[in-house]
Amino acid sequence: MHRRQTAFCFIIGVVIVFILGCNVMQQGIPTKSLLDQQPADPTPRIVQIEPETTMGDQTVTIFLVAIEDKGISGRKIGCDDSLIPVEVTIRSKLTSPWSALSALLNLDDTYYGESGLYNALHQSVLEIQSYETLEGKAKVYLEGELMLGGVCDTPRVEEQILATILQDGQIDEVEVYINDVLLQDVLSLK
């Protein structure tokens, strides 16, 4: 009788260990092959621009225009101009490249300092409302009024904005919208 009780307890113990082991395996960490089968989250990261709360000094690069420079001082753009990078220090809570774009949009001077570099956006009143990024592609939504000083400002504005966003390689492709209209479409109407 004692042997039967011992054998019965042993069998019950094995069954309990087996059940607990199966339960632990079901709740365990998924294997790499199971993780590999799960699709990546294709949702873009959308950032609404909030009022500035914590700001810090940043040195960013914006792009201005050397008028009729014929590509001597920088990359040649429409109307025989050159696109020139310029470092500026700003206070912003935004990260690159959005802090640089914000600095460009907030530059009110027609010509930057004594450099003689032209800012085709000097008459415009634009601000970043939101942006979204996904795998090197971005969309940025600006609101306000775009003002041009002539037909040559069309390629200048486009190149200044795009070069400022694409400069550091974080973004490979970008679509810029002004009041929910694609930048190229806005410029074609001006």
PEGI-V614745 format. One record per helix or strand of 2 or more residues. SS is the DSSP state (helix for helix, strand for strand). FROM is the first residue (numbers start at 0). TO is the last residue. If there is no record, write none. Layout:
SS/FROM/TO  SS/FROM/TO
This chain:
helix/1/26  helix/31/36  strand/44/47  strand/55/65  strand/74/76  strand/80/91  helix/97/104  strand/110/111  strand/116/117  strand/124/133  strand/136/144  helix/152/165  strand/172/177  strand/180/181  helix/182/188
